[in-house]
Amino acid sequence: MAARSLARALRATVVALAATLAVGGTLALQGCGPQQPSFSNLDITGNTQFGKDFALPDTHGQMRTLADYKNKVVVLFFGYTHCPDVCPTTMAELSQALEQLGPENAKRVQVLFVTVDPERDSAQILSQYVSAFNPSFQALRPANEAQLKQVTKDFRVYYAKVPGSTPDNYTMDHTAASYVFDPDGKLRLFARDGQGVTPWVHDLKILLGVST
């Protein structure tokens, strides 16, 4: 995805975040106290403008919600398997971050890849795609357009098909970002994709209660 396309894809979510900060003011104040953690990514703790849960089928057709990942940090990543650069880059960064956390801490993190292109991303393709980056990664595939619209609406994720030279040769503009829930199931972070490994390791350690 070109830089210009990425900018368009991020615009809707960034504007929503800015509006929330301006109206509520609570997010801007939460990091001021000495006891608050200092995250590398945007702290959206307590934000009421974004989804608090999801209900989507995994690649085996089983409906998944946050309750299935109790006591784990959950990274909810939106993308698609035909993405030429940002998606695979971020998936690789997340896998490297888990390696740096060590096996015991990595077990307490669940990366969930939500496709915004279920038309091409079959369950089999998704399963192979995420496992190629890390065996622990899981994929969620909206069963229909209604499910896709609901989850992207809940999390204010922008997506749009960009026609290519043939009907099957298209790309997807989409919000290049992830949402991170803490082990208690609370939404904590908005993380832009392609940020590198270090910010992921830093923030995941805070959420896991591991010394940074």
Backbone as numpy.savetxt, mean C-alpha at the origin, in Angstrom:
# Nx Ny Nz CAx CAy CAz Cx Cy Cz
6.01 3.31 -15.51 5.15 4.51 -15.51 6.04 5.75 -15.51
5.83 6.67 -16.44 6.64 7.86 -16.56 6.40 8.79 -15.38
7.35 9.71 -15.17 7.23 10.63 -14.03 5.96 11.46 -14.13
5.60 11.86 -15.35 4.40 12.68 -15.51 3.15 11.90 -15.14
3.11 10.62 -15.53 1.96 9.78 -15.18 1.88 9.56 -13.68
3.03 9.38 -13.05 3.06 9.19 -11.61 2.54 10.43 -10.90
2.91 11.59 -11.40 2.44 12.83 -10.78 0.93 12.93 -10.86
0.37 12.56 -11.99 -1.09 12.60 -12.12 -1.74 11.60 -11.18
-1.13 10.43 -11.07 -1.71 9.39 -10.24 -1.71 9.75 -8.77
-0.70 10.48 -8.34 -0.59 10.85 -6.94 -1.45 12.06 -6.56
-1.83 12.84 -7.57 -2.44 14.14 -7.29 -3.67 14.03 -6.41
-4.58 13.10 -6.73 -5.84 13.02 -5.99 -5.62 12.71 -4.52
-4.72 11.78 -4.22 -4.48 11.41 -2.83 -3.75 12.51 -2.08
-2.76 13.13 -2.71 -2.00 14.18 -2.04 -2.91 15.36 -1.73
-3.79 15.71 -2.68 -4.73 16.81 -2.44 -5.66 16.47 -1.28
-6.11 15.21 -1.23 -6.99 14.80 -0.14 -6.28 14.89 1.21
-5.03 14.49 1.24 -4.26 14.57 2.48 -4.07 16.01 2.91
-3.77 16.87 1.97 -3.57 18.28 2.29 -4.85 18.91 2.82
-5.98 18.54 2.21 -7.26 19.07 2.66 -7.59 18.61 4.06
-7.28 17.37 4.35 -7.54 16.83 5.68 -6.71 17.54 6.73
-5.44 17.78 6.41 -4.57 18.49 7.34 -5.07 19.90 7.60
-5.55 20.54 6.54 -6.01 21.92 6.67 -7.28 22.01 7.49
-8.18 21.04 7.30 -9.48 21.10 7.97 -9.40 20.62 9.41
-8.79 19.45 9.58 -8.79 18.86 10.92 -7.70 19.37 11.81
-6.52 19.52 11.25 -5.40 20.01 12.03 -4.80 18.97 12.96
-5.51 17.86 13.18 -5.04 16.90 14.17 -3.79 16.18 13.72
-3.69 15.89 12.42 -2.52 15.17 11.95 -1.26 15.98 12.13
-1.34 17.25 11.86 -0.16 18.09 11.96 0.33 18.20 13.40
-0.55 18.01 14.35 -0.18 18.18 15.74 0.28 16.90 16.41
-0.05 15.76 15.82 0.21 14.51 16.51 1.69 14.21 16.70
2.52 14.72 15.82 3.94 14.42 15.94 4.70 15.42 16.81
3.98 16.35 17.45 4.66 17.42 18.18 5.14 17.00 19.57
4.43 16.08 20.19 4.76 15.68 21.55 6.04 14.88 21.60
6.76 14.95 22.69 8.04 14.25 22.79 7.91 12.73 22.78
6.71 12.22 23.10 6.53 10.78 23.16 6.13 10.18 21.81
5.86 11.04 20.82 5.40 10.55 19.54 6.58 10.04 18.71
6.39 8.90 17.98 7.46 8.40 17.11 7.67 9.33 15.93
8.87 9.36 15.40 9.19 10.19 14.25 9.31 9.29 13.03
8.25 9.24 12.24 8.24 8.38 11.06 8.89 9.07 9.87
9.44 8.28 8.97 9.97 8.81 7.72 8.83 9.13 6.76
7.78 8.32 6.80 6.63 8.51 5.94 5.57 9.37 6.64
4.54 9.73 5.90 3.52 10.62 6.43 2.67 9.92 7.48
2.65 10.48 8.68 1.88 9.93 9.79 0.42 10.38 9.64
-0.47 9.42 9.41 -1.90 9.75 9.29 -2.69 9.09 10.42
-2.04 8.87 11.53 -2.69 8.30 12.71 -3.91 9.14 13.10
-5.03 8.48 13.30 -6.23 9.17 13.71 -7.03 9.79 12.58
-6.53 9.67 11.35 -7.24 10.23 10.21 -8.54 9.48 9.97
-9.62 10.20 9.77 -10.93 9.57 9.56 -11.36 9.64 8.10
-10.48 10.13 7.24 -10.85 10.31 5.84 -10.47 9.11 4.96
-9.80 8.14 5.56 -9.34 6.99 4.78 -9.89 5.69 5.35
-9.86 4.65 4.53 -10.42 3.36 4.93 -9.78 2.80 6.18
-10.58 2.15 7.00 -10.10 1.52 8.23 -9.98 0.01 8.07
-10.53 -0.50 6.99 -10.50 -1.95 6.75 -10.73 -2.19 5.27
-10.70 -3.43 4.87 -10.96 -3.81 3.50 -11.56 -5.21 3.51
-12.20 -5.58 2.43 -12.76 -6.93 2.28 -12.59 -7.32 0.81
-11.52 -8.09 0.56 -11.18 -8.47 -0.81 -10.75 -9.94 -0.86
-11.02 -10.62 -1.98 -10.58 -12.01 -2.11 -9.07 -12.10 -2.33
-8.46 -13.14 -1.78 -7.06 -13.41 -2.08 -7.00 -14.26 -3.35
-5.83 -14.75 -3.69 -5.67 -15.50 -4.94 -6.30 -16.89 -4.88
-6.76 -17.29 -3.69 -7.48 -18.56 -3.55 -8.98 -18.34 -3.46
-9.41 -17.11 -3.60 -10.82 -16.79 -3.55 -11.36 -16.59 -2.16
-10.49 -16.64 -1.14 -10.93 -16.45 0.24 -10.99 -14.96 0.57
-12.11 -14.52 1.13 -12.25 -13.11 1.48 -11.34 -12.78 2.65
-10.61 -11.69 2.50 -9.65 -11.27 3.52 -9.99 -9.88 4.05
-9.80 -9.71 5.35 -9.94 -8.42 6.00 -8.75 -8.23 6.94
-8.67 -7.08 7.58 -7.57 -6.84 8.52 -7.53 -7.87 9.65
-8.69 -8.38 10.02 -8.75 -9.34 11.12 -7.93 -10.60 10.83
-7.71 -10.90 9.56 -6.90 -12.07 9.20 -5.42 -11.87 9.48
-5.02 -10.64 9.74 -3.61 -10.34 9.96 -3.40 -9.69 11.32
-4.16 -10.16 12.28 -4.09 -9.63 13.63 -2.68 -9.73 14.19
-2.26 -8.68 14.88 -0.94 -8.59 15.52 0.21 -8.45 14.52
-0.13 -8.11 13.28 0.90 -7.87 12.27 0.81 -6.44 11.75
1.96 -5.91 11.34 1.96 -4.67 10.58 1.55 -5.03 9.16
0.57 -4.32 8.64 0.07 -4.62 7.30 0.39 -3.47 6.36
1.05 -3.79 5.26 1.33 -2.82 4.20 0.37 -3.10 3.06
-0.55 -2.18 2.83 -1.55 -2.33 1.77 -1.05 -1.56 0.55
-0.61 -2.31 -0.43 0.07 -1.77 -1.61 -0.84 -1.87 -2.83
-1.08 -0.76 -3.52 -1.93 -0.75 -4.71 -1.06 -0.67 -5.96
-1.29 -1.57 -6.92 -0.51 -1.57 -8.14 -1.05 -2.56 -9.15
-0.22 -2.94 -10.11 -0.63 -3.95 -11.09 0.61 -4.62 -11.66
0.47 -5.85 -12.12 1.63 -6.66 -12.47 2.33 -6.19 -13.74
1.63 -5.47 -14.61 2.25 -4.99 -15.84 2.95 -3.64 -15.64
2.95 -3.13 -14.44 3.61 -1.86 -14.14 5.09 -1.98 -14.49
5.61 -1.06 -15.30 6.98 -1.22 -15.79 8.09 -0.85 -14.82
7.80 -0.04 -13.80 8.91 0.41 -12.97 8.58 0.59 -11.49
7.67 1.47 -11.14 7.46 1.81 -9.74 6.99 0.63 -8.91
6.02 -0.12 -9.40 5.49 -1.26 -8.63 6.57 -2.31 -8.33
7.26 -2.82 -9.34 8.29 -3.82 -9.02 9.43 -3.27 -8.17
9.74 -1.99 -8.36 10.79 -1.38 -7.54 10.39 -1.38 -6.07
9.16 -0.97 -5.79 8.70 -0.91 -4.40 8.57 -2.30 -3.80
8.10 -3.25 -4.58 8.00 -4.63 -4.09 9.38 -5.16 -3.70
10.37 -4.86 -4.53 11.73 -5.30 -4.23 12.26 -4.61 -2.97
11.94 -3.32 -2.83 12.37 -2.58 -1.64 11.74 -3.15 -0.37
10.47 -3.50 -0.44 9.80 -4.08 0.72 10.40 -5.44 1.09
10.73 -6.23 0.08 11.37 -7.51 0.35 12.73 -7.33 1.02
13.49 -6.36 0.52 14.80 -6.07 1.14 14.63 -5.55 2.56
13.59 -4.76 2.78 13.35 -4.23 4.12 13.06 -5.36 5.10
12.28 -6.35 4.68 11.98 -7.48 5.55 13.25 -8.27 5.86
14.11 -8.40 4.87 15.38 -9.09 5.10 16.21 -8.36 6.16
16.21 -7.04 6.09 16.98 -6.26 7.06 16.37 -6.30 8.45
15.06 -6.53 8.53 14.41 -6.64 9.84 14.78 -7.94 10.55
15.18 -8.94 9.78 15.48 -10.24 10.36 14.25 -11.13 10.33
14.44 -12.43 10.33 13.32 -13.38 10.14 12.21 -13.27 11.18
12.55 -13.07 12.44 11.52 -13.01 13.48 10.65 -11.78 13.35
11.26 -10.65 13.08 10.48 -9.42 12.90 9.72 -9.44 11.57
10.34 -10.01 10.54 9.69 -10.07 9.24 8.39 -10.87 9.29
8.33 -11.86 10.16 7.12 -12.66 10.30 5.94 -11.83 10.81
6.25 -10.70 11.38 5.21 -9.84 11.95 4.77 -8.73 11.00
5.20 -8.84 9.74 4.82 -7.87 8.71 4.14 -8.61 7.57
3.00 -8.09 7.12 2.31 -8.69 5.98 2.14 -7.66 4.87
2.76 -7.92 3.73 2.60 -7.08 2.56 1.45 -7.63 1.72
0.48 -6.78 1.41 -0.68 -7.16 0.60 -0.70 -6.32 -0.67
-0.59 -6.97 -1.80 -0.59 -6.31 -3.09 -2.01 -6.32 -3.66
-2.64 -5.15 -3.76 -4.00 -5.04 -4.28 -3.92 -4.59 -5.74
-4.39 -5.42 -6.65 -4.33 -5.04 -8.05 -5.42 -4.04 -8.42
-5.04 -3.05 -9.21 -6.01 -2.11 -9.77 -6.30 -2.49 -11.22
-5.81 -3.65 -11.63 -6.01 -4.14 -12.99 -6.44 -5.61 -12.98
-7.56 -5.93 -12.31 -8.00 -7.32 -12.23 -8.37 -7.91 -13.59
-8.58 -7.05 -14.58 -8.91 -7.53 -15.93 -7.79 -8.41 -16.48
-6.55 -8.00 -16.26 -5.40 -8.79 -16.75 -4.76 -9.60 -15.63
-4.84 -9.10 -14.40 -4.17 -9.77 -13.28 -5.04 -10.89 -12.73
-4.91 -12.07 -13.32 -5.64 -13.23 -12.81 -5.06 -13.65 -11.47
-5.77 -14.52 -10.78 -5.29 -15.02 -9.49 -3.94 -15.70 -9.64
-3.77 -16.48 -10.70 -2.51 -17.19 -10.91 -1.37 -16.23 -11.19
-1.62 -15.24 -12.03 -0.58 -14.25 -12.34 -0.17 -13.49 -11.09
-1.16 -13.09 -10.30 -0.87 -12.35 -9.07 -0.06 -13.18 -8.09
-0.45 -14.43 -7.94 0.25 -15.31 -7.00 1.71 -15.47 -7.39
1.96 -15.69 -8.67 3.33 -15.84 -9.16 4.11 -14.54 -9.02
3.44 -13.44 -9.27 4.10 -12.13 -9.24 4.59 -11.79 -7.84
3.70 -11.86 -6.85 4.11 -11.44 -5.51 5.11 -12.41 -4.89
4.94 -13.71 -5.14 5.86 -14.68 -4.56 7.26 -14.58 -5.15
7.36 -14.02 -6.36 8.68 -13.83 -6.98 9.51 -12.82 -6.20
8.83 -11.90 -5.53 9.54 -10.91 -4.73 9.81 -11.42 -3.31
8.82 -12.08 -2.73 8.96 -12.61 -1.38 7.87 -13.65 -1.14
8.22 -14.82 -0.66 7.22 -15.88 -0.45 6.12 -15.49 0.53
6.39 -14.52 1.40 5.39 -14.14 2.40 4.37 -13.14 1.87
4.68 -12.51 0.73 3.76 -11.51 0.18 2.48 -12.18 -0.30
1.37 -11.49 -0.14 0.09 -11.99 -0.62 -0.55 -10.96 -1.53
-1.44 -11.44 -2.41 -2.13 -10.56 -3.35 -3.63 -10.62 -3.11
-4.27 -9.49 -3.32 -5.73 -9.40 -3.23 -6.25 -8.93 -4.58
-7.31 -9.59 -5.04 -7.84 -9.30 -6.37 -9.34 -9.01 -6.29
-9.73 -7.75 -6.48 -11.16 -7.43 -6.51 -11.88 -8.33 -7.51
-12.98 -8.92 -7.07 -13.70 -9.88 -7.92 -14.49 -9.20 -9.02
-14.77 -7.93 -8.85 -15.55 -7.21 -9.85 -15.24 -5.71 -9.74
-15.79 -4.95 -10.66 -15.52 -3.52 -10.69 -16.04 -2.82 -9.44
-17.16 -3.33 -8.90 -17.73 -2.72 -7.70 -16.77 -2.82 -6.52
-16.13 -3.97 -6.35 -15.17 -4.14 -5.26 -13.96 -3.24 -5.46
-13.50 -3.14 -6.68 -12.34 -2.29 -6.97 -12.67 -0.83 -6.69
-13.84 -0.39 -7.13 -14.24 1.00 -6.90 -14.40 1.28 -5.41
-14.90 0.30 -4.67 -15.12 0.52 -3.24 -13.81 0.68 -2.48
-12.88 -0.23 -2.71 -11.62 -0.16 -1.94 -10.80 1.05 -2.35
-10.81 1.41 -3.62 -10.05 2.59 -4.05 -10.73 3.88 -3.56
-12.04 3.85 -3.47 -12.75 5.00 -2.91 -12.43 5.15 -1.42
-12.46 4.02 -0.70 -12.19 4.05 0.74 -10.81 4.62 1.05
-9.83 4.25 0.23 -8.46 4.67 0.49 -8.00 5.82 -0.42
-8.96 6.39 -1.14 -8.68 7.53 -2.00 -7.53 7.24 -2.96
-7.61 6.09 -3.57 -6.61 5.67 -4.55 -7.12 5.97 -5.95
-6.35 6.71 -6.69 -6.68 7.04 -8.07 -6.20 5.93 -9.00
-7.02 5.56 -9.99 -6.57 4.64 -11.02 -7.32 4.93 -12.31
-6.67 4.74 -13.44 -7.29 4.98 -14.73 -6.53 4.23 -15.81
-7.27 3.63 -16.72 -6.66 2.91 -17.83 -6.18 3.91 -18.88
-4.96 3.70 -19.36 -4.38 4.53 -20.41 -4.25 3.66 -21.66
-5.05 3.91 -22.69 -5.04 3.06 -23.88 -3.66 2.97 -24.53
-3.39 1.79 -25.09 -2.13 1.57 -25.79 -2.37 1.34 -27.27
-1.41 0.71 -27.93 -1.50 0.49 -29.37 -2.54 -0.57 -29.73
-2.85 -1.47 -28.78 -3.88 -2.49 -28.97 -4.75 -2.52 -27.72
-5.93 -3.13 -27.79 -6.82 -3.19 -26.62 -6.17 -3.80 -25.39
-5.27 -4.77 -25.59 -4.63 -5.43 -24.45 -3.34 -4.75 -24.02
-2.86 -3.85 -24.84 -1.59 -3.19 -24.56 -1.85 -1.81 -23.96
-2.28 -1.81 -22.72 -2.58 -0.56 -22.04 -1.79 -0.49 -20.74
-1.72 0.69 -20.17 -1.10 0.86 -18.86 -2.14 1.42 -17.90
-1.78 1.45 -16.63 -2.68 1.97 -15.61 -1.99 3.10 -14.86
-2.56 4.29 -14.96 -2.13 5.35 -14.04 -2.75 5.03 -12.69
-1.98 5.17 -11.62 -2.55 4.89 -10.30 -1.75 5.61 -9.22
-2.37 5.79 -8.09 -1.70 6.39 -6.95 -0.53 5.51 -6.54
0.65 6.03 -6.63 1.86 5.26 -6.32 2.18 5.38 -4.84
1.40 4.71 -4.03 1.57 4.81 -2.59 0.97 3.60 -1.89
1.36 3.42 -0.64 0.85 2.33 0.18 0.31 2.88 1.49
-0.53 2.09 2.14 -1.04 2.43 3.46 -0.54 1.38 4.45
-0.18 1.83 5.64 0.42 0.92 6.62 -0.40 0.94 7.91
-0.80 -0.26 8.36 -1.54 -0.44 9.59 -0.62 -1.02 10.65
-0.81 -0.61 11.90 0.01 -1.15 12.98 -0.56 -2.50 13.45
0.11 -3.19 14.38 -0.34 -4.51 14.82 -1.72 -4.51 15.48
-2.21 -3.35 15.90 -3.55 -3.24 16.48 -4.62 -2.98 15.42
-4.20 -2.95 14.16 -5.15 -2.73 13.08 -5.50 -1.28 12.85
-4.69 -0.36 13.36 -4.95 1.07 13.18 -4.14 1.61 12.01
-4.78 2.42 11.19 -4.09 3.03 10.06 -3.09 4.06 10.58
-1.83 3.95 10.16 -0.79 4.82 10.70 -0.04 5.64 9.66
0.24 5.05 8.48 1.13 5.73 7.55 0.63 5.74 6.11
0.97 6.83 5.42 0.83 6.94 3.98 2.25 6.95 3.44
2.61 5.94 2.64 3.99 5.79 2.19 4.06 5.84 0.67
4.78 6.80 0.14 4.95 6.88 -1.31 5.85 5.75 -1.79
5.52 5.23 -2.96 6.31 4.14 -3.53 7.63 4.64 -4.08
8.59 3.73 -4.20 9.88 4.06 -4.77 10.74 4.93 -3.88
10.54 4.86 -2.56 11.26 5.73 -1.64 12.60 5.17 -1.21
12.87 3.92 -1.50 14.09 3.28 -1.04 13.83 2.39 0.16
14.82 1.62 0.55 14.66 0.62 1.61 14.71 1.24 3.00
15.60 2.20 3.21 15.84 2.73 4.55 14.59 3.28 5.24
13.75 4.10 4.58 12.54 4.58 5.25 11.60 3.46 5.67
11.51 2.42 4.85 10.66 1.27 5.21 11.17 0.60 6.48
12.47 0.35 6.53 13.04 -0.32 7.70 12.82 0.53 8.95
13.08 1.81 8.83 12.93 2.73 9.96 11.51 2.70 10.51
10.52 2.86 9.62 9.13 2.97 10.08 8.56 1.64 10.54
8.94 0.57 9.87 8.46 -0.75 10.29 9.00 -1.11 11.67
10.23 -0.72 11.96 10.79 -0.98 13.29 10.01 -0.25 14.36
9.64 1.00 14.08 8.85 1.77 15.06 7.52 1.08 15.33
6.84 0.66 14.26 5.54 0.04 14.41 5.62 -1.33 15.09
6.75 -2.00 14.90 6.95 -3.30 15.54 7.49 -3.19 16.95
7.88 -1.98 17.35 8.45 -1.79 18.68 9.88 -2.27 18.78
10.57 -2.25 17.63 11.97 -2.69 17.58 12.86 -1.47 17.67
13.96 -1.58 18.37 14.90 -0.47 18.53 15.46 -0.07 17.18
15.40 1.24 16.87 15.91 1.75 15.60 17.37 2.15 15.70
